[in-house]
Every structure is written in structure tokens, then in C-alpha cells.
Amino acid sequence: MLLIRMAEPDDRQIELSIIAPAHNEEENVGLLIEEIAAALVPWTGRFETIIVDDGSTDRTLERLTALMLQRQWLRVVRMLDTPPGRGHGQSAAFHAGLRAARGGLIALLDADLQNDPADLLRLIEIMRRTGADLVQGDRSGNRRDTAGRRAASWVGRSFRRLLLADTIRDTGCSLRVIRREVALAIPLEFCGMHRFIPLTARQLGYRVVEAPVSHRPRTAGQAKYGVFNRAMPALLDCLAVRWMHRRRRPTRAREIKCDSTGN
């Protein structure tokens, strides 16, 4: 990854990092930054927003670099070695954003404006009230997708329930708040793993709760996924996650020390 611009150094600790991958979202990133700024007005701590440009071929990066001049809390990470005309995908973009983030609390969302940043502080409050390690957004009561995308989500959800006993209602919702240590434990360098963030967190022993969030129709740009390019990858991803879960072993350890006498 390439860090386009680092935020100004400050002795105060950043409490919240907001991360959003963007691929050809030139028409959406400006409004996204405005909505994040408006949503975080009540937030009293320091925060940063990291937009990950994942192989955009439009003016997304140009728009973002201009916005950084106006917002000191905005940072941009550009993915490198992306395939011609495409990005590495959401999982890799989230992975890169997380490694650049400095906040102890991480908020994830899409850059296409279908997630509403106004939900963020409510999810953080739910996390504080419940003691959860991850609060997963649930759009199921407010879906504003096309019939094709709803069908794709149903296919993926069916595979997860059948193969993984995954009871998360809307694991495909990118809007979530997660503690840093949990986020860094998810192997997001693997394609498609962003859809299994809440499940993997539970498998690792962390507490996950779900909360309803709003969902808005896409008004600009193009959706990247549909029924036909998602159904088979969803099945293969479920099989891969099941294999990883069965092969995972505890890695906690404690160093044994002796005193000066050799005991």
C-alpha cells in the first residue's frame, strides 16, 4: 500500500478510525466525507478517516487528494499492484486500511453512500453499553438494493447457515464497529473474508452483537457484485472458512521465567 498523506502529528491519541474502501466512487467520496464530518460533530475524541483507493480508474483519487487539503483528519491509502481496470477487493482494502489505522476503535463502511455514517455513534454507544467486541450492522429491515443483489445476499446467507452455522443475519453489511485487536485478528488478506468478519470474531471467542442500521439506494456509480459473480465464490469462500476454522489452533502462550538462582 502507499500512504498518500499522513495526518499531522499530534500528542493526543486517536480514539476512532473510520475506514472505507473506494473503487471508482468519484461521485460519492465528496458527500461521504461531508456526511462523516456531520455525523462526528458530537464526538469529543480525536478521529481519523481513511479512504482506501482500490485501483480506481476514474477521478476518485484526485477528488480525495483535494479533500485532504480541507480535512486534516482525512487520510488516503492507495492500493498498489492492482489488476488493470480493477481493484484487489474489499477484503484487501480493509486489510490495508486497518494496518494504516491508529485508532483503538475501528469503524468500517462502504464508500458508495448506501451505509449511513449517521449510524456510527449509535453503534459505538451499543458497544459501550453491551461490552461487545464487535457491533455488526443489520440492514435486513431497511434493504434498498436491487432484486438481483438481494438474491445474491440470500444465496450467500444460505451457504453460510448450511456450512458454517452462521447465525449473523446480515454479515454482508460493511457497516460495523470493531475493537482494533479483533480487527487485526481477521485474515483479511484473503479474498472474500470481509463477509466473514463477525463469524470469525465469534470463532475467536469475541463477543458480537447485531444492531439495525439504515440502508440507502445507490444513486451514483455502479455496483460491483451481482448474483452470477457472487454465488459460486460465496460457496467456495464458505468451504475455505470452514477449513480454516477446523484447522485453527490456540496460539496463546506464557513465557516461563526463573529467578537469579536458576529456579
N, C-alpha and C positions, 0 to 999 in steps of 0.2 A: 504494500500500500504506500501511497505518497501523501504526506500531510501537506495540504496546500498552504495553510496558515495556522499557526498556533495562537491560542488566546494569549493575551498579555499576562505576564507573570504576576501572581498575587499571593500574599502570605495566607490569605483566608482559604480554607478548604472548600472545594466544590462538593456540594451535597448531592446534586442531581444531574445526571447526564441523560439527555434525550437523543435517541439515535433513530435516524430514518434513512433507509436506502432509497436511492432515486435512479431510475433508468429512463431517460427521455421524458422528463417531467418539467420541461421549461415553463409550461403554462401554469404549473401548480406550486412550484417551490416558493415563489414570492408570497402568495397568500398563506402557504403553510407557515412560513416564518412569522408573518403578521399574527396568525391565529395562536401560535405558540407564545408569542410575546404577550398577547391579550390574556391567554389562559394562565400565565405565570405571574400576573400582576399581584395576586395575594401572597405569592411565595416569598418568604422572608430570607431564605438562604441563598447561597450562590448556586447558579446552574449554568450549564452549557448545552448547546445543541450541536450535534454532529450529523451533518448530511453526508452520506456516502455515495459519491457519484460512481455508479457501477456501469462503466462502458457506454455512457450516453453519447449519441451521435448528433444530438440537437444542441441547443444553446443552454442546456441545464447548467453546465459548469460556469459558463460566462455569467449567467444570472446570479449564481451563488457567490462568485467572487466579488461581484458588485455589491451584493447584500452584506458581505462581511465588512465592508467599509462603514456600514451604518450600525452594525450589531457586534459589539465586542464579544458577546457570548456565543457567536456563531463560528463554528469551525467546519472545514470541508476536508474530507478524506477521499482521494481518488484511487479507485482500484486500478492496478497495473496488469498488463499481460492479458487483457480481456479478449475474447474471440472477436473477430471483425463484425461489427454491427450488433454485438450482443454483450451482455454482462456475465459475470460469474454466478449471479443469482442471489436471492435474498439471504440465504444462509451464510454464504461467504461474505456478503456485505455487512451483515450483522456482526460476524466474527471480527472483521477489520475494525468496525466502529467500536466494539467492546474493548479491543486492545488499545485503542486510542483514548477511550473514555477515562475520566479521572474521578467521577462521582461514586460515592458508596452506594447510591441508589440509581438504578438504570430504568429508564422508560423507553419502550420500543413502540414504533408505529410506522405505518406506511406513509409515503410522500405523496400519494395520489389524492389526498383530501377526503378519502372515504372514512378514515378514522378521524374523530373529532378531538383535537387537543384539549378542549374544554373538559373532557372526562378525566384528564390526568390527575389533578389534585384530589378528585374523589377516590380514585383507585389508591392513591398514596394514603389517604385517610383510612380506607378499608384495611390496608396492610398494617397500619399502626394499631388500629382497633382490634384486629384479629390475631396479630402476631404472625401473620403469614410470611413466607419467604418469597412468594410469587402471587400476584393477583392477575388472573387471566381475564381479559375482556370477553364478553359473550354478546355477539350481535344477533343471536338467533331470533329475538323478538323484534328486531328492527332491520332485517336484511333489506338492502336496496340494490341487490345485484340482479343481473340478467338471469333468465331461466337457465341458461347454459352454465353459468358459474354456480348457481345454487345446486344444479345437478352434479357438477364436479365435486362440490363440497360434500354432498350426500354420499357419493361413491367413496371418497376418502374417509369419511367418518365411519362408514360401514366396514371398510377394511380394518380400520384401527380397532373397532369394537370386537370384531371377529378374531383378529390375530393377536391383539395386544391387551384386550380387556380395558381399553382406554375409555374412561367414563367422562372425560372432559367434553363438554357439549360443543364448544366452538374453538377447537385448538388451532384452526386456521386463521383466527383473528390475530393480527400482529400487535394490536394494542394491549400492552401488558406492562406491569411494573414489577421489577425483579431485583433482588439484592445482588450486589456485584459478585460475591463469591459463588452464588448459584449460577449466574450468567456465564461466568468463566469456566464452570464445570461442564457446560453443554458442548459437545463436539461439533460446533457449527461449521468447521472446515469441510464437513461432508454435505454434499448437495441434498437439499430437502429437509435437513434436520431442524430448520426453523419451525416446521409444522409439528415437531415433537418436543418442543421446549417444555411445556407443562408436564407431559408424561415423563420425560427423562428426569425432570426435577423431582417428581414423586418417586421414581425408581431409586433416586439417590438419597431418599429419606427426607426431603424438604417438604414443607407444608405449602400446598397450593389451594387457593380458593378462587371461585369464579364470581364475576360481577357483571351485571348487564351494562352495556355501553351503546351509544348511538351508532348508527351507520348511515352513510350518505351515498347517493349515486355518484358515479364518476361523471364529471362534466367536461373534462379535458384529458387529452392523451388517450392511450389505448391500453386495455387490459392485456397482461402478458400470458394468462393461462385460460384454458377452457376445458371442456370435457375430454377431448381426444388427446390433448398433450398433458393430461394430468392423471387420468385413470390408471394407466399401466405404471407410470412412475410412482404413483401412490401405493400400489400393491408392492412393488419392489422395495420401496422405502420401508414399508411395514415389516417386510421379511428381514431387511437389514437391521432395523431397530430391535426386532425380537432376537436376532442372533447376537447383537451387541449386549443386550440385557442378560442373556443367558451366559455369555462369556465374561461378563464384568465381574471383577473380584474386588473385595475391600482393599483399600490402599492406605488406611490409617496406620500409623506406626509410632512407636515411642522409643527414643534413644535411651539406652541403659548406661548409666554413669557409675563410676566407682570413686571412692574418696582417695585422699592422698596416700593412704596405707595400702592401696591396691584392692580393697574390699569392694 
